Amino acid sequence: MRAFGFISLLAVLAAGSWYYMRQTQTVMSRGSGTPTATVDLIGVRNDLLAIAQAERSHAAMNGSYVSLEQLRSDGDLAMQRTNRGPYSYSAEISDGSFRIIASYGGSDPAMPHSLSIDQTMEIAQQ
């Protein structure tokens, strides 16, 4: 019985390792393949999620979405930068929705030209 438990543990660890490696390969293939590009792309995705969460929190407390500058000045967004690497951030705000956009300004054709997130918290890539 102990041998079965140990073999089951090894099988679960092997499956988890395989899944982790597949996810790492997927992330690496989205950028240009360089470590810096991959780090920038992952960082941009994390920044977009943080900004979108700040927008949602602000709207829950105040009833409206606001600009990035307003989020910073109200203390809802701790991130002070307006860019990460070759990506710069902007916001499109309306009464009932928002869209945060990260626009690429670099020269690597393999990098996504823009990434965006809205109130659904889904990141879109173009």
N, C-alpha and C positions, 0 to 999 in steps of 0.2 A: 504494500500500500504506500509506503514511503517512496519507493522508486517511481510509482505512478505520479505522485505529487511532484517529485523533482523533475520528471520528464515533462509534466504539464507546465511547470514554471519555466523550463528552458524553451518550450514551444511558444509561450506567451512573450518571453523576452526576445526571441527570434522574430516573431511577428511584429512586435513593437519597434525593434531596430530596423526592420525592413521598411515599415511605414515612415519612420523618421528619415531614413535615407531618401526615400521617394519624395518626401516633402522638401527636403534640402535641395534635391536636384531640380524640382519644380521652381523653387525660388531662384536658384542660380541661373536657370535658363531664361528667366524673365528679363534680366538685365543684360548687359553686354558681356557678362561672364567675368568681368574683373571684380575683385573683392570690393574695391571702392564703390563701383556702380551698384553692386548688390546691397552694400550697407546703406547707400543713399536711398535706394528704392524701398528698402524695409523701413528706414527712418521716416521717409515721406508717408508711407502707409500708416505708421504709428502716429505721426503728427496729424494726419487727416482724421483719424479716429479720435484723438484728443480734442481737436478743434470741434468736431461734430458733437462730441459729448458735452463740451462747454456750451455750445449753442442750445442743445436740448435742455441742459440744466438751467440756463438763463431763461429760456422760454417757459419752463415750468414755474420758475419763481416770479417772472415779470410779465409773462403773457405775450412776448414777442421775440423774434430773432433780431440780432443786431450785427453790426460790422465787426470785423476782427479787432479793429482798434478799440471799439466800445467794449468788447469782451475783455481785452487787456486792462483797460482803464477801470472797469468795474470789478476786476479781480477774479473773473470767472475763468480766465485763461492765463496760466502762469508762463507759457511759452512766449518769449519776447521777440524771437526772430521771425522774419517774414519770408524766410527761405531755408532750404536745406540743400547744400551742394548746388547743382544746376537747376533746381526746382524753386519756383517762387509761388507763394500762396495768395489767393484772392477769394472773395466771397460774393455770391449773388444772393441777395436777401429779398424776400417778398413777405407779404402779410402772413401766409400760412406755410411757407417753406423756405429752405435755404439750400445752397449748393456751394461747397467749398472746393476750390479748384487748385491743383498743383500743376503749374505749367513748366514744361522743360525748356531750358534755354541753352542747352549744351549742343555739342556737335556729334554725339554718338547716335547713329541712325537706329541702333538696336534698342535704345531706351524708349519707353512710352512717351508720347508727346504731351499727354496730360493724364492726370488721375483726378477723380472727383468723388465726393461723397455727399449724400443728402440726408434728410431726416430719417430715412430708412436704415441708415448706418451701413449701407452697402457701397463698397468701393468699385467704381467703374474705371476702366483703363482704355485709353485711345492711343 
